[in-house]
Amino acid sequence: MAYDLDLSFIYKNPTRIVFGVNSLNDLGPEMNLLNGSKAFIITDKGVEEAGLVDKVVKALGSRWVGTYNEVPQDSGIHIVNQAAEIAREKGADLVVSVGGGSVIDTAKGVALLLMEGGKLEDYYGLQNLNRPQTPHIAIPTTAGTGSEVTWAIVAKDWEKDQKILFGDDHIIPNTAILDPVLIQGLPPMITGFTGMDALTHSIEAIHALQSEPISDGMAFYAIRLIMSYLPVCVENGSDLFARGQQQIAATVAGVAFSNAQIGLVHATAHSAGALFKVPHGLANSILLPHVMAYNSDEAADRYALVAQAMGVAEKGMSDVEASQAAVEAVFDLTRKIGLPQKLREVNVPESGLEAIAELSLSDGSIVYNPKLIFEAEQVMEVLRKAY
């Protein structure tokens, strides 16, 4: 497709990506490149109990100085502050995150506070930093969030029941180690909804108002990989090839949306997660096709591109028809991998929809949605159909 003559954009991808089976063995050399001598691990109890942290500790050897393992499903501002205080006491000069998006985002905050001091809430907002932060090596143990290559921290303000965005190019992890072995044991349900998080990143990167040719190309490729390999990963988690392809897709999608931004799916998913503890990828999975259908009158050409990537755009289809095919393909995929189809299935009360809608209006993601959102009733139109 062609782009307007007046198009201008800035594309960034500063993260060094190390991919391959047993690439965890490269952790030591990667730490050398960052001049790190005292590595502090950020993780959660589930990852630790799975034995993955032990592998990282072994790879670090004598340069491991401690571990923080208290990161919850939705990390909080106070969690970041607490972890940073412990890391500082240990004299850490490098942070290693081992886990999913909440763990990696927590580690971004810790890296920031080790360099700048203070509390995370002191840095609320976007692009407030003016220098590189403490080195951070991200080792994702899911294939979905893309946090290993993104510039944002999503942390919950537990007092306000709201997810807060902290964003800065200086907090993008220096290095991401993608080892398919580390996600081999991920359960089917988590594999499914984290994979749908990656698909949401890809599709929203294509429809976002800040989309551009490079992110379009990356998102297009990520969609093709996800449609081919996510069902395989759910059905047979021990398939290292499929796991690796899904890892690549998640990271590529992360780079795409980190540049192009996202939209209404994430705004509503953040809010559903903050208010009713719906896992982020699961909320995205349920909401994605409904938001696409809602946006289609403004973004049919964009969703036609998505349909091409999915392999469902037939010759002679109009953009509107291809857009509808893309929506149906998302529904088909989520049914195929056994994910819930409605918000009511994940314990969201109907009485809570208005609160989700109101909170979504204050989410930074919403401003990039291709269909402009001004009122809660617009969001309610989507939520009612997703309920």
N, C-alpha and C positions, 0 to 999 in steps of 0.2 A: 504494500500500500504506500501511497505517497504522503509526504508531510508538507505542511505549509511552509512557504518561503520565509516567513518571519519567525520560524522556529528557532529558539536558542535554549541551550541547556548546559548544565555542568554535571558530568558523570564522575562518580568516585567509587573506588574499590580498593582500599589500602591494605586489606587483610591478606597475609601470606597463607595460602591454603595448601595443606599437606594431606594428600589422600592416598589410601591404599590399605590392603589387608595387613594388619600388624604395624600400621604406621605409628602407633603409640610408641614404638621403639625409637622413633625420631625425636621424642620429647627432649632428651638431653641435649642433642645438637641444636635444636630450635631454641632452647633456653640459652645456650651459649651465644647465639646470634643476637639475643636481646640483653646480653651482659648480666643475666640474672644469677644470683648466688644463693638466695634464700626464698624458696617457693612456698607459698601458702595456698592450700587447696580450699575451694568453696564447693560444697556439694549438698546432697540431702540424704536422709537416712535410707531411703529406698535404694539409691545408687550404691551407697556404702554396703548395705546388706547383700547386694547382688555381687559383691566382691570386686567391683570395678575400681574403687578407690585404692584398694591394695595394689592393683596393677600399676596405677599411676605413681603411688608411693615408691614402688620398686623401681620404676623407670627414673624417678628423681634421685634416688639414692640419698646421699648425705646432704643434698641441698633442700630436702623437705624439712620445713620448720614447724608445720602444724596444719590442722584441718578444722574447718567450721562446717558442721553437718546439719544445721538446724533450719535450712531453707525450706519453707512450706510450698504448697502448690502455687499459691499466689504470694510472692514475696512482698514484704512490707518495708516501709522506710526505716522503721526501727530495727528490722533484721539487718539491713545494710549497715546501719550505724554500729550495731553490736558486733558484726563480723569484722568491720574495719578496725574497731578498737582492739580486738584480739590480734588481728594481723599486725597491727602497729606494735603491740607488745612483743610479738615474736620477731620483730625486726625484718619483716618481709620486704623484699625489693622486687617481687614478681608474683603475680596472682595466676593460679591455674584453676579454671572452672571445669567441673566434671559433672554434667547433668543436662537437664533440659533448659528451656527458655528462662524460667524463673531463677535457676542457679546461675546461668550465664549473665543475666541482667544484674543479679546481686553482685557478682564479681566485678562487673563494670563499675558499679557504685563504690565497691571497696577500692578498686584501683584509683578511682577519682579521689577518694578521701585520704588514701595513703599519700598522695601527692599534694593535695590542696589543704587538707585539714578540715576541721569543722564537722557539720552534720549534712546529710544528703539534702535535707530541706533547704539548706542555704543556696542550693544550685538549681532550684526549680526553674523550669523554662527551657529555652532552646539557645544553643550556641553561646553559652556564657563563659567558656574556657578559652584561654589564649596560649596554651602550651600542651605538648604531649603529656600523657598521664603515665602512671606506673605500668610497666609492661604486663600484658594479659594474654595468656595462651588459653583458648577455649577448646574444650574437648566435649562435643555434644554427644549425649547418650540417647537422644531421640533424633528422628529425621523429620523435622517439621518447622520449628520456630524460625530458623535462619538467624537466630540471635548472635551466632558466632561471627556474623559479618555486618551487623547493623549498628546504627548510631544512637539507639534509644535504650533507656531503662524504663520499664513499666513496673512500678512499685505501688502497692496499695497503702493508702492512708486508712489505717484501721479505724480511726475515730470517725471519719466521714463516710466510710464504706465506699470509697472511690479510688479508682486506679489513676495514678498520677504519672505523667510523662516527663521524663528528663531526657533531653536530647542534645548531643554534641558530637561533631566529627572526631573529636579527640578521645572519645571513649570507645570507639570501634576497636574490638580486639586486634592485637598485633598479628596473631597467628591462630589459625583454626586447624586442628588435627582431626581428620575424618577417618575413623577406623571402623569398617563394617563389623568387625568382630565385637565391638563394644555395644552394638545395638541388636545383636543376634538373638538375645534372650528377651527382647521387648514383647510384652503380651499383645495378642491380636487387637484388642480394643484400643489400647494406647497407640499401637502402630497405626491403626486406622484413623483415629482422630488427629494425631500429630501430622500424619500424611495429608489430611484434609486442610490442616493449617497451612501447609506448604502450597496446596492447590489454591487456597484462598489468597495467599500472598501473590501468586502468579496472576490470577484473574484480576485482582484489584489493581495490581501494577499496570495491567493493560488498560483498565478502564479509568484509572485515576487521571485527574486533570493535569498532573505533572508528568504524564507518561512521555517517553521519548524513544527514539529508534533503538538505542542500545538495550535499555531495560525491556522494551518490547521483545527483542530477539531472545534475551535471556529467559523472560517469562514464557515465551512460546515454547522454547526447548524444555523448560521445566515441566510444563503441562504435558508434553508428549511423554516424558519419562514417567511422570506420576500416573497417567492413565494406563501405561503399560505395566508398571512394576509395583504400584501400591497394592493391587489385589494379590499379587504373588507374595509380597511380604506378609500380608495378613494371613494368607492360607498356609504359607510355609516359611516361618521366621528364620529357619536355619539356612535359607538360600542366600549365601553371601553375595552373589552377583546382584540379585535383586535388591538386597539391602544397600549395597554400594550405590546402585543407580538412584535409589530413593534418597540417599544421603546427598548425592550430587545435586539432585533436583531441589532439595530443601535449601541447600546453600546458594545455588544459582537463583532461586526464587527470592531468597533473602537479599541478595545483591540487587535484584530487580526492584523490589518494593522499597528498599532503602533509598533508592534514587527517585523512583516514580511516585512513591507514597501509596496509600491504600484508600479506604473509603468507609461507607456506611456499614459494611459487614463487621469490620473491626470495631467501629464505634459502639455498635449494639452488643457485640460479643464481649468487649471490655466491661460494659455495664452489667450484662447478665452475670459475668464472672464475679464482679465486685459485689453485687447485691445478693446473688443466689448461689455462688460458688460453683457455677457451671465451668468445667474445664475449658480452657480457651479454645483449643482445637475443636472440641465437641460443639461449642456454641457457634463457631465459624461454620462447621459442617452443616448444621441445621439452618442457619440464616443465609448462607451463600446463595442458593438458588432463588430464594424469595427476593433478595436484594437485586440479583441480576434481572429478574422479571420486572421489578419495580423500575429499575434504571433503563430498561431496554428501549424506551421511546427516545431517550437521549443518547444512548450508547450502542445502538444496534450494530454499527460498523465495527466497534471494538469487540463486541461479543461474537461477531462473525469471524474475527481473527482467532478468538478463543476456540470457536467451533472447528476451524481449520486445524488448530493444534491438537484438538481432541480426536480428529479424524471423523467427525460427524457432519461436516459441511459437504453436501452433495452438489454436483454440477447443476447449475441453473437456479440454485437457491438464492433468494433475495437476502439482504442483510437481516431483515426481520425474521425470516424463516430460519436462517442459520443461528441467529440469536436464540430463538426458541429451542432449537436443537441442542444448543450448548446448555441451556437450563435443564432440559430433560436428561442430558448426559450426566450432569451433576447428581440429579436425583437417582439415576440408575447406578452410579458409582457408589453412593452412600448406602443404597439398599444392598448392593452386591457385597460390600464389606461389612455389612451387619451393624450399621450405626443407627442410633435413634433418628427419627424423622421430624419430631415435633418438640417444642420447648416443654410441653406438659410431661413428656417422657423423661425429662431430666430435672424434675421437681421445681420447675418455675411455676408459681401460682398465677392464675389468670389475673388476680388482683394486683400482681406486681408488674404487669406490662407497662402501665403508665409511668412507674418509677424508672424502668429501664429506658423508656423513650425520653423522659426528661433528662436523665443523666447522660444519655447519648449526645444530646445537643452540646454538651460542654467538652466532649472528647475531640481532641485535635485532629483525629483521622477524618472526621466528617466533612471538613472543609475541602477535601480533595475528591469527594464523591462527584461523579459526572452529572448527577441530577442534584441541583442545589437544594439543601434542606434548611428550612427556616423555622419550622414549627414541629412540636411533638406529635401532632396528629399525622404528619407525614411519616414519621417513624412508626407510629401505631398501625398504619396501613400495612406495613411489612410484618410487624410483630403479630398481628391478628392472624395473618395467613400462616405464619410459622408456628402458631400455637396449636 
